[in-house]
Amino acid sequence: MKTLLFTLLTLTIILILTTVINAQLPGLPGDDPAQAPIDGGLGLLAAAGGAYAYKKLRFDKTQE
């Protein structure tokens, strides 16, 4: 039973890794590489971090 589980786990990991490796194929010759849009996600992440820090600072001062 352990060898069957180990074999299935190994096969699953190999299949997942091959799809990840093949997901990033090179582009066509002469094309500019696509730029990652970090503006929207970065703004949301900064706002969430600021709200979390405000909450932590606010509740820490009220408990003292």
mmCIF file of the N, C-alpha and C atoms, coordinates in Angstrom:
data_MODEL
# 
_entry.id   MODEL 
# 
loop_
_atom_site.group_PDB 
_atom_site.id 
_atom_site.type_symbol 
_atom_site.label_atom_id 
_atom_site.label_alt_id 
_atom_site.label_comp_id 
_atom_site.label_asym_id 
_atom_site.label_entity_id 
_atom_site.label_seq_id 
_atom_site.pdbx_PDB_ins_code 
_atom_site.Cartn_x 
_atom_site.Cartn_y 
_atom_site.Cartn_z 
_atom_site.occupancy 
_atom_site.B_iso_or_equiv 
_atom_site.pdbx_formal_charge 
_atom_site.auth_seq_id 
_atom_site.auth_comp_id 
_atom_site.auth_asym_id 
_atom_site.auth_atom_id 
_atom_site.pdbx_PDB_model_num 
ATOM 1   N N  . MET A 1 1  ? 0.816  -1.189 0.000   1.00 0.00 ? 1  MET A N  1 
ATOM 2   C CA . MET A 1 1  ? 0.000  0.000  0.000   1.00 0.00 ? 1  MET A CA 1 
ATOM 3   C C  . MET A 1 1  ? 0.865  1.260  0.000   1.00 0.00 ? 1  MET A C  1 
ATOM 4   N N  . LYS A 1 2  ? 1.971  1.217  0.760   1.00 0.00 ? 2  LYS A N  1 
ATOM 5   C CA . LYS A 1 2  ? 2.842  2.378  0.807   1.00 0.00 ? 2  LYS A CA 1 
ATOM 6   C C  . LYS A 1 2  ? 3.516  2.621  -0.538  1.00 0.00 ? 2  LYS A C  1 
ATOM 7   N N  . THR A 1 3  ? 3.885  1.549  -1.227  1.00 0.00 ? 3  THR A N  1 
ATOM 8   C CA . THR A 1 3  ? 4.538  1.737  -2.523  1.00 0.00 ? 3  THR A CA 1 
ATOM 9   C C  . THR A 1 3  ? 3.560  2.283  -3.552  1.00 0.00 ? 3  THR A C  1 
ATOM 10  N N  . LEU A 1 4  ? 2.303  1.883  -3.480  1.00 0.00 ? 4  LEU A N  1 
ATOM 11  C CA . LEU A 1 4  ? 1.293  2.410  -4.395  1.00 0.00 ? 4  LEU A CA 1 
ATOM 12  C C  . LEU A 1 4  ? 1.067  3.893  -4.136  1.00 0.00 ? 4  LEU A C  1 
ATOM 13  N N  . LEU A 1 5  ? 0.973  4.267  -2.874  1.00 0.00 ? 5  LEU A N  1 
ATOM 14  C CA . LEU A 1 5  ? 0.798  5.668  -2.518  1.00 0.00 ? 5  LEU A CA 1 
ATOM 15  C C  . LEU A 1 5  ? 2.005  6.489  -2.950  1.00 0.00 ? 5  LEU A C  1 
ATOM 16  N N  . PHE A 1 6  ? 3.194  5.976  -2.717  1.00 0.00 ? 6  PHE A N  1 
ATOM 17  C CA . PHE A 1 6  ? 4.413  6.674  -3.124  1.00 0.00 ? 6  PHE A CA 1 
ATOM 18  C C  . PHE A 1 6  ? 4.482  6.829  -4.638  1.00 0.00 ? 6  PHE A C  1 
ATOM 19  N N  . THR A 1 7  ? 4.109  5.794  -5.371  1.00 0.00 ? 7  THR A N  1 
ATOM 20  C CA . THR A 1 7  ? 4.125  5.845  -6.830  1.00 0.00 ? 7  THR A CA 1 
ATOM 21  C C  . THR A 1 7  ? 3.125  6.866  -7.355  1.00 0.00 ? 7  THR A C  1 
ATOM 22  N N  . LEU A 1 8  ? 1.923  6.875  -6.795  1.00 0.00 ? 8  LEU A N  1 
ATOM 23  C CA . LEU A 1 8  ? 0.915  7.845  -7.229  1.00 0.00 ? 8  LEU A CA 1 
ATOM 24  C C  . LEU A 1 8  ? 1.326  9.273  -6.893  1.00 0.00 ? 8  LEU A C  1 
ATOM 25  N N  . LEU A 1 9  ? 1.899  9.470  -5.731  1.00 0.00 ? 9  LEU A N  1 
ATOM 26  C CA . LEU A 1 9  ? 2.357  10.795 -5.345  1.00 0.00 ? 9  LEU A CA 1 
ATOM 27  C C  . LEU A 1 9  ? 3.479  11.273 -6.256  1.00 0.00 ? 9  LEU A C  1 
ATOM 28  N N  . THR A 1 10 ? 4.417  10.412 -6.553  1.00 0.00 ? 10 THR A N  1 
ATOM 29  C CA . THR A 1 10 ? 5.517  10.763 -7.448  1.00 0.00 ? 10 THR A CA 1 
ATOM 30  C C  . THR A 1 10 ? 5.011  11.087 -8.846  1.00 0.00 ? 10 THR A C  1 
ATOM 31  N N  . LEU A 1 11 ? 4.105  10.292 -9.356  1.00 0.00 ? 11 LEU A N  1 
ATOM 32  C CA . LEU A 1 11 ? 3.541  10.531 -10.678 1.00 0.00 ? 11 LEU A CA 1 
ATOM 33  C C  . LEU A 1 11 ? 2.776  11.847 -10.721 1.00 0.00 ? 11 LEU A C  1 
ATOM 34  N N  . THR A 1 12 ? 2.025  12.142 -9.675  1.00 0.00 ? 12 THR A N  1 
ATOM 35  C CA . THR A 1 12 ? 1.280  13.398 -9.616  1.00 0.00 ? 12 THR A CA 1 
ATOM 36  C C  . THR A 1 12 ? 2.218  14.595 -9.600  1.00 0.00 ? 12 THR A C  1 
ATOM 37  N N  . ILE A 1 13 ? 3.266  14.527 -8.816  1.00 0.00 ? 13 ILE A N  1 
ATOM 38  C CA . ILE A 1 13 ? 4.228  15.630 -8.751  1.00 0.00 ? 13 ILE A CA 1 
ATOM 39  C C  . ILE A 1 13 ? 4.911  15.828 -10.095 1.00 0.00 ? 13 ILE A C  1 
ATOM 40  N N  . ILE A 1 14 ? 5.290  14.757 -10.749 1.00 0.00 ? 14 ILE A N  1 
ATOM 41  C CA . ILE A 1 14 ? 5.941  14.866 -12.056 1.00 0.00 ? 14 ILE A CA 1 
ATOM 42  C C  . ILE A 1 14 ? 5.000  15.494 -13.075 1.00 0.00 ? 14 ILE A C  1 
ATOM 43  N N  . LEU A 1 15 ? 3.739  15.085 -13.079 1.00 0.00 ? 15 LEU A N  1 
ATOM 44  C CA . LEU A 1 15 ? 2.779  15.653 -14.028 1.00 0.00 ? 15 LEU A CA 1 
ATOM 45  C C  . LEU A 1 15 ? 2.524  17.130 -13.760 1.00 0.00 ? 15 LEU A C  1 
ATOM 46  N N  . ILE A 1 16 ? 2.455  17.513 -12.501 1.00 0.00 ? 16 ILE A N  1 
ATOM 47  C CA . ILE A 1 16 ? 2.242  18.922 -12.175 1.00 0.00 ? 16 ILE A CA 1 
ATOM 48  C C  . ILE A 1 16 ? 3.451  19.751 -12.586 1.00 0.00 ? 16 ILE A C  1 
ATOM 49  N N  . LEU A 1 17 ? 4.651  19.261 -12.328 1.00 0.00 ? 17 LEU A N  1 
ATOM 50  C CA . LEU A 1 17 ? 5.849  20.012 -12.685 1.00 0.00 ? 17 LEU A CA 1 
ATOM 51  C C  . LEU A 1 17 ? 6.006  20.164 -14.190 1.00 0.00 ? 17 LEU A C  1 
ATOM 52  N N  . THR A 1 18 ? 5.630  19.162 -14.966 1.00 0.00 ? 18 THR A N  1 
ATOM 53  C CA . THR A 1 18 ? 5.760  19.296 -16.417 1.00 0.00 ? 18 THR A CA 1 
ATOM 54  C C  . THR A 1 18 ? 4.789  20.324 -16.967 1.00 0.00 ? 18 THR A C  1 
ATOM 55  N N  . THR A 1 19 ? 3.607  20.459 -16.383 1.00 0.00 ? 19 THR A N  1 
ATOM 56  C CA . THR A 1 19 ? 2.685  21.488 -16.860 1.00 0.00 ? 19 THR A CA 1 
ATOM 57  C C  . THR A 1 19 ? 3.168  22.872 -16.472 1.00 0.00 ? 19 THR A C  1 
ATOM 58  N N  . VAL A 1 20 ? 3.794  23.004 -15.318 1.00 0.00 ? 20 VAL A N  1 
ATOM 59  C CA . VAL A 1 20 ? 4.325  24.300 -14.909 1.00 0.00 ? 20 VAL A CA 1 
ATOM 60  C C  . VAL A 1 20 ? 5.495  24.693 -15.807 1.00 0.00 ? 20 VAL A C  1 
ATOM 61  N N  . ILE A 1 21 ? 6.336  23.758 -16.134 1.00 0.00 ? 21 ILE A N  1 
ATOM 62  C CA . ILE A 1 21 ? 7.485  24.050 -16.987 1.00 0.00 ? 21 ILE A CA 1 
ATOM 63  C C  . ILE A 1 21 ? 7.033  24.442 -18.386 1.00 0.00 ? 21 ILE A C  1 
ATOM 64  N N  . ASN A 1 22 ? 6.039  23.759 -18.932 1.00 0.00 ? 22 ASN A N  1 
ATOM 65  C CA . ASN A 1 22 ? 5.564  24.060 -20.276 1.00 0.00 ? 22 ASN A CA 1 
ATOM 66  C C  . ASN A 1 22 ? 4.658  25.276 -20.331 1.00 0.00 ? 22 ASN A C  1 
ATOM 67  N N  . ALA A 1 23 ? 4.242  25.811 -19.219 1.00 0.00 ? 23 ALA A N  1 
ATOM 68  C CA . ALA A 1 23 ? 3.339  26.956 -19.221 1.00 0.00 ? 23 ALA A CA 1 
ATOM 69  C C  . ALA A 1 23 ? 4.042  28.220 -19.688 1.00 0.00 ? 23 ALA A C  1 
ATOM 70  N N  . GLN A 1 24 ? 5.339  28.316 -19.544 1.00 0.00 ? 24 GLN A N  1 
ATOM 71  C CA . GLN A 1 24 ? 6.069  29.526 -19.878 1.00 0.00 ? 24 GLN A CA 1 
ATOM 72  C C  . GLN A 1 24 ? 6.889  29.337 -21.144 1.00 0.00 ? 24 GLN A C  1 
ATOM 73  N N  . LEU A 1 25 ? 6.213  29.213 -22.255 1.00 0.00 ? 25 LEU A N  1 
ATOM 74  C CA . LEU A 1 25 ? 6.908  29.062 -23.527 1.00 0.00 ? 25 LEU A CA 1 
ATOM 75  C C  . LEU A 1 25 ? 7.417  30.412 -24.006 1.00 0.00 ? 25 LEU A C  1 
ATOM 76  N N  . PRO A 1 26 ? 8.508  30.446 -24.735 1.00 0.00 ? 26 PRO A N  1 
ATOM 77  C CA . PRO A 1 26 ? 9.019  31.721 -25.233 1.00 0.00 ? 26 PRO A CA 1 
ATOM 78  C C  . PRO A 1 26 ? 8.086  32.300 -26.289 1.00 0.00 ? 26 PRO A C  1 
ATOM 79  N N  . GLY A 1 27 ? 8.110  33.609 -26.429 1.00 0.00 ? 27 GLY A N  1 
ATOM 80  C CA . GLY A 1 27 ? 7.261  34.278 -27.403 1.00 0.00 ? 27 GLY A CA 1 
ATOM 81  C C  . GLY A 1 27 ? 7.829  34.175 -28.809 1.00 0.00 ? 27 GLY A C  1 
ATOM 82  N N  . LEU A 1 28 ? 7.138  34.805 -29.737 1.00 0.00 ? 28 LEU A N  1 
ATOM 83  C CA . LEU A 1 28 ? 7.587  34.813 -31.118 1.00 0.00 ? 28 LEU A CA 1 
ATOM 84  C C  . LEU A 1 28 ? 8.806  35.708 -31.268 1.00 0.00 ? 28 LEU A C  1 
ATOM 85  N N  . PRO A 1 29 ? 9.667  35.439 -32.245 1.00 0.00 ? 29 PRO A N  1 
ATOM 86  C CA . PRO A 1 29 ? 10.840 36.291 -32.439 1.00 0.00 ? 29 PRO A CA 1 
ATOM 87  C C  . PRO A 1 29 ? 10.431 37.711 -32.816 1.00 0.00 ? 29 PRO A C  1 
ATOM 88  N N  . GLY A 1 30 ? 11.082 38.679 -32.230 1.00 0.00 ? 30 GLY A N  1 
ATOM 89  C CA . GLY A 1 30 ? 10.822 40.073 -32.538 1.00 0.00 ? 30 GLY A CA 1 
ATOM 90  C C  . GLY A 1 30 ? 9.740  40.705 -31.684 1.00 0.00 ? 30 GLY A C  1 
ATOM 91  N N  . ASP A 1 31 ? 9.024  39.935 -30.897 1.00 0.00 ? 31 ASP A N  1 
ATOM 92  C CA . ASP A 1 31 ? 7.986  40.493 -30.030 1.00 0.00 ? 31 ASP A CA 1 
ATOM 93  C C  . ASP A 1 31 ? 8.615  41.016 -28.746 1.00 0.00 ? 31 ASP A C  1 
ATOM 94  N N  . ASP A 1 32 ? 8.049  42.107 -28.254 1.00 0.00 ? 32 ASP A N  1 
ATOM 95  C CA . ASP A 1 32 ? 8.483  42.609 -26.959 1.00 0.00 ? 32 ASP A CA 1 
ATOM 96  C C  . ASP A 1 32 ? 7.881  41.727 -25.869 1.00 0.00 ? 32 ASP A C  1 
ATOM 97  N N  . PRO A 1 33 ? 8.610  41.487 -24.806 1.00 0.00 ? 33 PRO A N  1 
ATOM 98  C CA . PRO A 1 33 ? 8.037  40.674 -23.728 1.00 0.00 ? 33 PRO A CA 1 
ATOM 99  C C  . PRO A 1 33 ? 6.883  41.421 -23.061 1.00 0.00 ? 33 PRO A C  1 
ATOM 100 N N  . ALA A 1 34 ? 5.869  40.699 -22.688 1.00 0.00 ? 34 ALA A N  1 
ATOM 101 C CA . ALA A 1 34 ? 4.710  41.303 -22.037 1.00 0.00 ? 34 ALA A CA 1 
ATOM 102 C C  . ALA A 1 34 ? 5.101  41.771 -20.638 1.00 0.00 ? 34 ALA A C  1 
ATOM 103 N N  . GLN A 1 35 ? 4.654  42.952 -20.294 1.00 0.00 ? 35 GLN A N  1 
ATOM 104 C CA . GLN A 1 35 ? 4.948  43.500 -18.979 1.00 0.00 ? 35 GLN A CA 1 
ATOM 105 C C  . GLN A 1 35 ? 3.856  43.094 -18.007 1.00 0.00 ? 35 GLN A C  1 
ATOM 106 N N  . ALA A 1 36 ? 4.232  42.830 -16.795 1.00 0.00 ? 36 ALA A N  1 
ATOM 107 C CA . ALA A 1 36 ? 3.269  42.418 -15.775 1.00 0.00 ? 36 ALA A CA 1 
ATOM 108 C C  . ALA A 1 36 ? 2.567  43.650 -15.211 1.00 0.00 ? 36 ALA A C  1 
ATOM 109 N N  . PRO A 1 37 ? 1.248  43.656 -15.188 1.00 0.00 ? 37 PRO A N  1 
ATOM 110 C CA . PRO A 1 37 ? 0.521  44.805 -14.633 1.00 0.00 ? 37 PRO A CA 1 
ATOM 111 C C  . PRO A 1 37 ? 0.510  44.748 -13.107 1.00 0.00 ? 37 PRO A C  1 
ATOM 112 N N  . ILE A 1 38 ? 1.374  45.518 -12.470 1.00 0.00 ? 38 ILE A N  1 
ATOM 113 C CA . ILE A 1 38 ? 1.452  45.473 -11.009 1.00 0.00 ? 38 ILE A CA 1 
ATOM 114 C C  . ILE A 1 38 ? 0.750  46.655 -10.371 1.00 0.00 ? 38 ILE A C  1 
ATOM 115 N N  . ASP A 1 39 ? 0.199  47.573 -11.161 1.00 0.00 ? 39 ASP A N  1 
ATOM 116 C CA . ASP A 1 39 ? -0.368 48.788 -10.604 1.00 0.00 ? 39 ASP A CA 1 
ATOM 117 C C  . ASP A 1 39 ? -1.598 48.503 -9.749  1.00 0.00 ? 39 ASP A C  1 
ATOM 118 N N  . GLY A 1 40 ? -2.571 47.797 -10.279 1.00 0.00 ? 40 GLY A N  1 
ATOM 119 C CA . GLY A 1 40 ? -3.808 47.551 -9.540  1.00 0.00 ? 40 GLY A CA 1 
ATOM 120 C C  . GLY A 1 40 ? -3.601 46.652 -8.338  1.00 0.00 ? 40 GLY A C  1 
ATOM 121 N N  . GLY A 1 41 ? -2.903 45.565 -8.528  1.00 0.00 ? 41 GLY A N  1 
ATOM 122 C CA . GLY A 1 41 ? -2.679 44.631 -7.431  1.00 0.00 ? 41 GLY A CA 1 
ATOM 123 C C  . GLY A 1 41 ? -1.800 45.212 -6.346  1.00 0.00 ? 41 GLY A C  1 
ATOM 124 N N  . LEU A 1 42 ? -0.807 45.989 -6.746  1.00 0.00 ? 42 LEU A N  1 
ATOM 125 C CA . LEU A 1 42 ? 0.092  46.591 -5.769  1.00 0.00 ? 42 LEU A CA 1 
ATOM 126 C C  . LEU A 1 42 ? -0.635 47.632 -4.930  1.00 0.00 ? 42 LEU A C  1 
ATOM 127 N N  . GLY A 1 43 ? -1.528 48.387 -5.563  1.00 0.00 ? 43 GLY A N  1 
ATOM 128 C CA . GLY A 1 43 ? -2.315 49.374 -4.821  1.00 0.00 ? 43 GLY A CA 1 
ATOM 129 C C  . GLY A 1 43 ? -3.240 48.721 -3.810  1.00 0.00 ? 43 GLY A C  1 
ATOM 130 N N  . LEU A 1 44 ? -3.885 47.629 -4.222  1.00 0.00 ? 44 LEU A N  1 
ATOM 131 C CA . LEU A 1 44 ? -4.767 46.914 -3.295  1.00 0.00 ? 44 LEU A CA 1 
ATOM 132 C C  . LEU A 1 44 ? -3.983 46.303 -2.142  1.00 0.00 ? 44 LEU A C  1 
ATOM 133 N N  . LEU A 1 45 ? -2.814 45.776 -2.444  1.00 0.00 ? 45 LEU A N  1 
ATOM 134 C CA . LEU A 1 45 ? -1.983 45.186 -1.398  1.00 0.00 ? 45 LEU A CA 1 
ATOM 135 C C  . LEU A 1 45 ? -1.513 46.251 -0.408  1.00 0.00 ? 45 LEU A C  1 
ATOM 136 N N  . ALA A 1 46 ? -1.134 47.415 -0.903  1.00 0.00 ? 46 ALA A N  1 
ATOM 137 C CA . ALA A 1 46 ? -0.702 48.496 -0.022  1.00 0.00 ? 46 ALA A CA 1 
ATOM 138 C C  . ALA A 1 46 ? -1.860 48.991 0.843   1.00 0.00 ? 46 ALA A C  1 
ATOM 139 N N  . ALA A 1 47 ? -3.057 49.094 0.260   1.00 0.00 ? 47 ALA A N  1 
ATOM 140 C CA . ALA A 1 47 ? -4.224 49.536 1.030   1.00 0.00 ? 47 ALA A CA 1 
ATOM 141 C C  . ALA A 1 47 ? -4.583 48.517 2.108   1.00 0.00 ? 47 ALA A C  1 
ATOM 142 N N  . ALA A 1 48 ? -4.530 47.244 1.769   1.00 0.00 ? 48 ALA A N  1 
ATOM 143 C CA . ALA A 1 48 ? -4.834 46.206 2.754   1.00 0.00 ? 48 ALA A CA 1 
ATOM 144 C C  . ALA A 1 48 ? -3.796 46.207 3.873   1.00 0.00 ? 48 ALA A C  1 
ATOM 145 N N  . GLY A 1 49 ? -2.535 46.390 3.530   1.00 0.00 ? 49 GLY A N  1 
ATOM 146 C CA . GLY A 1 49 ? -1.489 46.446 4.548   1.00 0.00 ? 49 GLY A CA 1 
ATOM 147 C C  . GLY A 1 49 ? -1.640 47.649 5.457   1.00 0.00 ? 49 GLY A C  1 
ATOM 148 N N  . GLY A 1 50 ? -2.000 48.786 4.874   1.00 0.00 ? 50 GLY A N  1 
ATOM 149 C CA . GLY A 1 50 ? -2.229 49.985 5.679   1.00 0.00 ? 50 GLY A CA 1 
ATOM 150 C C  . GLY A 1 50 ? -3.407 49.824 6.623   1.00 0.00 ? 50 GLY A C  1 
ATOM 151 N N  . ALA A 1 51 ? -4.491 49.219 6.129   1.00 0.00 ? 51 ALA A N  1 
ATOM 152 C CA . ALA A 1 51 ? -5.665 48.992 6.976   1.00 0.00 ? 51 ALA A CA 1 
ATOM 153 C C  . ALA A 1 51 ? -5.340 48.021 8.103   1.00 0.00 ? 51 ALA A C  1 
ATOM 154 N N  . TYR A 1 52 ? -4.563 47.001 7.800   1.00 0.00 ? 52 TYR A N  1 
ATOM 155 C CA . TYR A 1 52 ? -4.178 46.030 8.826   1.00 0.00 ? 52 TYR A CA 1 
ATOM 156 C C  . TYR A 1 52 ? -3.286 46.683 9.884   1.00 0.00 ? 52 TYR A C  1 
ATOM 157 N N  . ALA A 1 53 ? -2.340 47.506 9.450   1.00 0.00 ? 53 ALA A N  1 
ATOM 158 C CA . ALA A 1 53 ? -1.451 48.186 10.396  1.00 0.00 ? 53 ALA A CA 1 
ATOM 159 C C  . ALA A 1 53 ? -2.238 49.161 11.265  1.00 0.00 ? 53 ALA A C  1 
ATOM 160 N N  . TYR A 1 54 ? -3.174 49.884 10.658  1.00 0.00 ? 54 TYR A N  1 
ATOM 161 C CA . TYR A 1 54 ? -4.009 50.811 11.427  1.00 0.00 ? 54 TYR A CA 1 
ATOM 162 C C  . TYR A 1 54 ? -4.822 50.062 12.479  1.00 0.00 ? 54 TYR A C  1 
ATOM 163 N N  . LYS A 1 55 ? -5.391 48.943 12.092  1.00 0.00 ? 55 LYS A N  1 
ATOM 164 C CA . LYS A 1 55 ? -6.189 48.146 13.027  1.00 0.00 ? 55 LYS A CA 1 
ATOM 165 C C  . LYS A 1 55 ? -5.328 47.640 14.178  1.00 0.00 ? 55 LYS A C  1 
ATOM 166 N N  . LYS A 1 56 ? -4.125 47.134 13.860  1.00 0.00 ? 56 LYS A N  1 
ATOM 167 C CA . LYS A 1 56 ? -3.240 46.621 14.904  1.00 0.00 ? 56 LYS A CA 1 
ATOM 168 C C  . LYS A 1 56 ? -2.798 47.736 15.849  1.00 0.00 ? 56 LYS A C  1 
ATOM 169 N N  . LEU A 1 57 ? -2.452 48.897 15.310  1.00 0.00 ? 57 LEU A N  1 
ATOM 170 C CA . LEU A 1 57 ? -2.021 50.000 16.160  1.00 0.00 ? 57 LEU A CA 1 
ATOM 171 C C  . LEU A 1 57 ? -3.177 50.531 17.000  1.00 0.00 ? 57 LEU A C  1 
ATOM 172 N N  . ARG A 1 58 ? -4.347 50.597 16.423  1.00 0.00 ? 58 ARG A N  1 
ATOM 173 C CA . ARG A 1 58 ? -5.514 51.124 17.123  1.00 0.00 ? 58 ARG A CA 1 
ATOM 174 C C  . ARG A 1 58 ? -5.917 50.216 18.286  1.00 0.00 ? 58 ARG A C  1 
ATOM 175 N N  . PHE A 1 59 ? -5.969 48.913 18.065  1.00 0.00 ? 59 PHE A N  1 
ATOM 176 C CA . PHE A 1 59 ? -6.389 47.997 19.118  1.00 0.00 ? 59 PHE A CA 1 
ATOM 177 C C  . PHE A 1 59 ? -5.299 47.786 20.159  1.00 0.00 ? 59 PHE A C  1 
ATOM 178 N N  . ASP A 1 60 ? -4.040 47.916 19.794  1.00 0.00 ? 60 ASP A N  1 
ATOM 179 C CA . ASP A 1 60 ? -2.972 47.771 20.781  1.00 0.00 ? 60 ASP A CA 1 
ATOM 180 C C  . ASP A 1 60 ? -2.997 48.927 21.774  1.00 0.00 ? 60 ASP A C  1 
ATOM 181 N N  . LYS A 1 61 ? -3.323 50.128 21.325  1.00 0.00 ? 61 LYS A N  1 
ATOM 182 C CA . LYS A 1 61 ? -3.345 51.277 22.220  1.00 0.00 ? 61 LYS A CA 1 
ATOM 183 C C  . LYS A 1 61 ? -4.565 51.257 23.131  1.00 0.00 ? 61 LYS A C  1 
ATOM 184 N N  . THR A 1 62 ? -5.680 50.713 22.671  1.00 0.00 ? 62 THR A N  1 
ATOM 185 C CA . THR A 1 62 ? -6.876 50.679 23.517  1.00 0.00 ? 62 THR A CA 1 
ATOM 186 C C  . THR A 1 62 ? -6.781 49.606 24.590  1.00 0.00 ? 62 THR A C  1 
ATOM 187 N N  . GLN A 1 63 ? -5.977 48.592 24.410  1.00 0.00 ? 63 GLN A N  1 
ATOM 188 C CA . GLN A 1 63 ? -5.861 47.518 25.391  1.00 0.00 ? 63 GLN A CA 1 
ATOM 189 C C  . GLN A 1 63 ? -4.913 47.882 26.527  1.00 0.00 ? 63 GLN A C  1 
ATOM 190 N N  . GLU A 1 64 ? -4.090 48.875 26.339  1.00 0.00 ? 64 GLU A N  1 
ATOM 191 C CA . GLU A 1 64 ? -3.115 49.237 27.382  1.00 0.00 ? 64 GLU A CA 1 
ATOM 192 C C  . GLU A 1 64 ? -3.707 50.064 28.469  1.00 0.00 ? 64 GLU A C  1 
# 
